[in-house]
């Protein structure tokens, strides 16, 4: 099970900050907190997404597979600001890994899966005993091995990420990751609880139709005459 830790450097009051920044454009009062809050919320309501770029989210991500987070790191709309746990310097003896539900629910498959992971761990430790450096032995580690990241994203990039990662057809682990991020931010502050409800949605909910070639059936396909 993954874990998202929102760091204290994360913008605490996103609506208020966005309202302060937007107020500069209109020579508005940016010291009145209530007015800034309302102005920031209105900007998001009106689809002025660039104000979301002022809102930074710093988070520690752990308990997700390398495979999943490799996909997450492809969302680089705000650049890529991330530090990943190093398999070069960290010892992976006893590594944790992700088990898909389909394997978890199949006893024979689960036994095979666990056996493979144990064999990889044994081989990894064997290579270390042969004097092979961790950075070289790490080449046999599976994509399913759990990793740990420290990542910074702005709210606009996270909103864009939610459009595809909350889709029912997204990789389940990536969907779980996105839901965990949403929950962690909702718990971070009252303004984040409101903003998360407003901006974090799969694209079908925003469009009111599915624009994918293969949909899940939640929304109808776009009718093209």
N, C-alpha and C positions, 0 to 999 in steps of 0.2 A: 504494500500500500504506500502510495506516494505522500509526500509532505511538502507543503508550501509555507515558508516563513516570510512574512512581509517585514522588511527591515524598516527601522524608524526614520530612515532618510526618505522614505516614500512620502509624497505629498499627502498631507493629512486631510485637507479640505479642498478637494479638486474644483468644485463649483466656484468657491470663493476665489481661488487663485485664477481660474479662467476669467472670471468677471473683472478682477483687477487688471489683468493683461489686456482684455478687450476694451476696458474703460479708457485706456490710454488713447485709443483710436478716435474716441469721441469727446475727449476732454471732460470725461465724466468723473464724478466723485469716486475715487478708488480707496477711500479710507472708511467708508460706510460698509461694514461687513455684510449687512442684510441686502443692501443694494447690489453689492458685488456677487453675492450668492445668486440672486435672482437674474442678474445679467449673464452670469456664467451658464446657468441652467437654460436660459433662453437661447444662448448661442448654440448649445447642443441640440435643443429642440429644433432650431432653424437649420441644422445640418452644417454649421460652420466648424468643420472638423479640425481645422488647423489649431484652434484653441486647445484641443485635447493634447497637442504636442508639448504643451507647457507642463503637463501633469506627468511626473516621473514615478515609476514603480521600481523599487529595488527589492529583489526577492532571492531567497536561498531555496533551491529546488533539489530535493533528494528523494530517492526511492523509486525513480522511474528508469526505464531501460535506456541504454545508449542509443538503441534504434529509435525509440520515441523522441528523445531529446535532440537527436540529429535532425529530425524533421522539424521540430519546433524552432531550432536555430536557423532554419531557412527563411523564417519571417524576419526580414532585415529592413523593413520599411523605415526604421529610425536608425539604421546602422546596427552593427552587432557589438554589443557591450556585454561580454560574458567571460567568466573564468570557470574552467571545468576541472574537476578532480583529475589529477594526473596519474595515468597508468605507468608513466615513466618513473615516478618517484614513490608512489604509494604501493604498498604490498597488497596483492589481491588474494592472499591466502584466506579462504573462507568467504569468498565474494557472494553477495546476494544477487538474485536475478528475478526477472519478471516471468510469471507463468500465465499464459493466456487461459481464459475460461474453458475453451474447447479442450485443452489438455488437462486442466484441473478436474474436469468432469468425466474424464475417461481414464479409469484406473490403470489400464495397460499402457496407454500413452504417457500417463504421468510417471509411471515407474521407469519407462524408457527415457523420458526427459530428465528426470532426476539423475538417472545413471550417467547420462551423457555429461551433465553439468559436473557431476562428481569426478568423472574421468578427466575432464578439462582441468579441474582444480588440482587433481593428483599430478597430472602432467606438468602443470605450471610449477608446482612445488618441486617436482623432480628436476626440472630445468634449472631452478634456483640452486638446488643442491649440486648440480653439475658445474656451478660457477657462472651460469648465464645471468646477465644483468636483468633486472626487472623490466627495463625498457624494451628488451628483446623478447623475453618470455611473454610479455603482454600481447604479442601478436597472435597468440592462440585463444585469447579471451573472446567469448561470444558477444554478438550484438545485444543479447538479452541481459547482459550484466548491468546491474544498477549503477548509476553514476550520480554525481552531485555537481550542481552548478551554482554560481552566483551570477545573476543576470539583471540588467537594467533595461526596461522598456518604457516607452511613453504610452499614454492611454489610447492614442489613436492607433498605434501599431497593435496593441492588445485587442482593440475593437475589431480590427481587420482580421486578426488571428481567430477571433471567436466566430467569424462568419463561416469559416471552413472547418474549424476544429470542433465546433458544437454540432455539426451536421451528423445525422444518424448514421451516415455511411463513412464517417471518418474512422481511422484506426481507433479501436476502443480505448487503448491506453492513452492516446492523444486526447480523446474526448474526456476521459477521466481527468487527465492533467488540466485541461481547460476549465472543467467544472470545479476542480480544486482551487485553481487560481481565482475564479469568480467568488467562491465561498470565502477564501482567505481575505480578499479585498472587502467583501461585505462586512466581515467581522472587524476590519481595521478601523473604520470610523462611520458615523451616521451618513456623512456626505457620500462616502464610497458605496454604502449600501444602496443609496438611491441611484447613484450614477451607474453602478454595475447593472442594476435592473434595466436601466435605460439603454445602454450601449452594447451589452454583451448578448448577442443573439445570433443564431445561424442565419445565413443569408435568405433562406426561404421565408423566414418570419418577417424580414425587412421588405422583401419583394412581394410577398403574398402569393408567390408561385415558385416552382422549382425550375431553375435554368440549367440543371445538370442533364447530361445524356441519360444517365441511369439514376432515377430518384428512389426515395424510400416509400413514397406514397403519402407522406404527411401532407404535402401540398400538391395541387394539380400541376402538370407541366404547362409552360407558357403556351397559349393558343396563338399560333402564327398563321394568319390567313394568306 
